[in-house]
């Protein structure tokens, strides 16, 4: 909680501190600007009074030069000069010069006056300066005997004959102007000339000492060079050496600088008072924020601690523990979620025994199903194999040709039974592996009905049954191969479980689908068994021969394929009255150009063809070679595929290769090597007894056709014929 409170307090205090600093800076600037404004106003007022002082002297001198000179005008002008001395105490000496630059009158407070001395004063800077300025001339400040400041002021009269009045003015009298001005308790006004010499100051002694303040002028000149954005008041060392805040204005003419300085502590006193007030407000706000942060942290941390403690207890197995929060916010909702989770876990643990029992029962059922599979497969494979052994022995002993023909037919039946068993097991394994993917397409249902007739009519006639298949011109949308497997299982079961009578296959339109039904007059199914006939390994007991038995996978495969295709399967049956199995398939639009039906393979296509057969099983290799030779092929049989076939396979028309060869070799690699040696893509067929997903994907990726063992002679001949016709 302490870290959370510290973080929260930091987040709250940083903006407050930043605002306090900003506020103090603003107060500082505003106060400095206010002090500068007061100082500037006072300096302007002092400058105006000094300007008025100088203007008064200018007017006195201008009055003395208002009239042109005459030969007898000197006495009168002397009286005017004496009057000016009397009226203006700051004037120490007065000289009146005529238009030719001759001195006509000279009066002084310290020396005897002169009249018509006719001294040439035309070279005087005051005379020439006033004449050139056509007005007032201000000379440089000089200190009489190194103490009292004086300045020459000359005024030229109107016209060339009026002459010039020159006065020596004591600047000590400006003290009367600057001494009354006060800014606060310590602020003063003083004046310096352009050379930096002090000419007026409340402390007259500094003036009389000819104090040099050129350093002060340098500060203000640097301020002017800095530009308009520079603060008007600048801190510096004052005339007394203490730090001051000073402002100035220039008096033009005569170019003097009026300076106001105020002690820095006094100038900033109000500012520091305002800053202290702002800091106190900021401190109070910060304290309030810290208290609020601590309170908020405590308010938030308490339910968080309760959540952590509750989660720890629940994690330790105390599922009955519940977190009690009353904050009324998201934390309360989170606590409710924790409580709900604990309740669910408690319920889950309470049901754990039942779940374990259910899983154990499921595993036991799976083990029993595997045991039934092995037992059924062992029994149903042993029966035809046992019969095959007996029939082979009988074949050797019986020389009668008719009997041998009958034995051959029974051998074919036994082999067909074994193939059917393997097909059922293979279908189940494919469905369990998830490798069966339906390819939906529109096709005429009559094509499948014709195949049902071809595939099952012989078996039905052998049992004395009549197989009737009603034609239909409907088109359906399904996977033709998988739907054929469904119908084949239904018709095969009807033949297997029907002892006498007939089997009917017909179609009826229902809503947007086609219902394909298989009726039989067999033994029927009791109502108690109808719910189980679609389970794996479930078989109805019959009195037929063992060859007509099975693993009990047919209807299970039907149900799983129908579910995969999205078709509905239903059954109606009664014991002793037969059964009706039906599958409902979506209808499809009739195609204008249906694909041509598959042509029956012709034996002539294989006659004379050169076939290379490669297998690692000698019995399979020999029987395959003899079968191909019986079809008229020229066969070359090889046990395994050597690495080097150079010069040995140039005359091959067809490759028939097993997938699993010796030394880890495989049929796909062998086909690739042989095609490189031959120099062309010779038609090739892969046969395999390995039905794992990896093997199927490997063969499919190669693009080679594949047959899964066991392969009937008809299937093999059809596949080879199609390959040769395609080439």
Buried (B, 14 or more C-beta within 10 A) or exposed (E): EEEBBBEBBEEBBEEBBEBBEEBBEEBBEEBBEBBBEBBBBBBBBBBBBBBEBBEBBBBBBBBBBEBBBEEEBBEEBBEBBBEBBEEBEBBBBBBBBBBBBBBBBBBBEEEEBBBBBEBEBBEBEBBBBBBEBEBBBBBBBBBEEEEBBBBBBBBBBEEEEBBBBBBBBBBBBBBEBBBEBEBEEBBBBBBBBBEBBBBBBBBEEBBBBBBEBEEBBEBBEEBEEEEEEEBBBBBBBBBEEEEBBBBBBEBEBBEBBBBBBBBBEBBBBBBBEBBEEBBEBBEEBBEEBBEEBBEBBEEBBBBBEBBEEBBEBBEEEEBEBBBEBEBEEEBBEBBEEBBEEBEEEBEEEEEEEEEEEEEEEEEEEEEEEEEBBEEBBEEBBEBBEEBBEEBEEBBEEEEEEEEBEBBEEBBEBBBBBBBBBBBBBBBBEBBEEEBBEBEBEBBBBBBBBBBBBEBBBEBBEEBEBEBBBEEBEBBBBBBBEBBBBBBBBBBBBBBBBBEEBBBBBBBBEEEEBBBBBBBBBBBBBEEEEBEEBBEBBBBBEEEEEBBBBBBBBBBBBBBBBBEBBEBEBEBEBEEEEBBBBBBBBBBBEEEEEEEEEEEEBEEEBBEEBBBBBBBBEEEBBEEBBEBBEEBEBBBBBBBBBEEEBEEBBEEBBBBBBBBBBEEEBBBBBBBEBBBEBBEEEBBBBBBBBBBEEEBBEBBEEBEBBBBBBBBEEEEBBBBBBBBBEEE
